Amino acid sequence: MATTATASEAGREADVVVSTRSPWVPCLLAWAIPGAGHLLLRRTTAGLVFMAVVMTTFGFGLALNGTVYAMDPEQPLSYLSTLANAGLGPLDAWARVRTFGDLRYRMPDSRTDRVAREQILTRVRQRYGAATHSYGRTFLLTAGLMNLLLVLDVFDYCIGRKPRRTPQSQPAESSS
């Protein structure tokens, strides 16, 4: 008696564990270029979609006059926000130069360097005047957090924690 695969069986996906020797290269690539880690792992559609989503979110953030955070001892939560922004890799450096005029990750202390702090705050306040600033800042934070999640996703694929879904080969139909 011949067995044939039904439509639901033919469409099933098999779990295939994909692991590389070192997850650090794909993860570093995923951090530096959103979606590139997935492209390296041959998850082309996902990589291109992720790249488009993160880059679009980042672009909207800049277009809406968003600013990135810098660590400030007077505002403890700024450390987490700075980490979220740093999730964008080199794109974060571009946003920092646009926000602060230089590659700045830490605000000057108000007790020791008040003049430098005021100069930076004056530059940032000019961007705050835009009605869309808070939306832009939120878009930049979201893009950074999304990219960090993509790096973790690539890491999970590399170490085999997350199985890669591939279409299961269809059994050949035989006639009797």
Buried (B, 14 or more C-beta within 10 A) or exposed (E): EEEEBEEEEEEEEEEEEBEBEEBEEBBBBBBBBBBBBBBBBEBEEBBEEBBEBBBEBBEBBBEBBBBBBBBBEEEEEBBEBBBBBBBBBEBBBBBBEBBBEEEBBEBBEBEEEEEBBEBBBEEBEEBEEBEBBBBBBBBBBBBBBBBBEBBEBBBEBBBBEBBBEEEBEEEEEEEE
